[in-house]
Amino acid sequence: MALLKKLWILLVCVLAILLGLSIVLANPEPISMVLLGYSLGPMPSGLWLLLAVSVGCLLGIIVSLPALLRVKRRAYRLNKQLTKQRLVKTQENP
């Protein structure tokens, strides 16, 4: 099952790379951007688009990380409590 999961992740990554390459190749017009007063060099518009999507995805992951860690910590604590309760029950009922 772990091998299947790894293959699935590899397939998704390859498809994402191919999609990114097709976007860059379909939008070759160079444009330059100005970000907070700084002029960024000219790059293909497809590359700017991929960069914006990538930064957005990373920011989304970073923003959701604290909530995910809280949920995992709570699940760990609850699992630990459940294990203790099961242990007490098995000791009471021999």
Secondary structure, 3 states (H helix, E strand, C coil): CHHHHHHHHHHHHHHHHHHHHHHHHHCCCEEEEEECCEEEEEEEHHHHHHHHHHHHHHHHHHHHHHHHHHHHHHHHHHHHHHHHHHHHHHHHCC
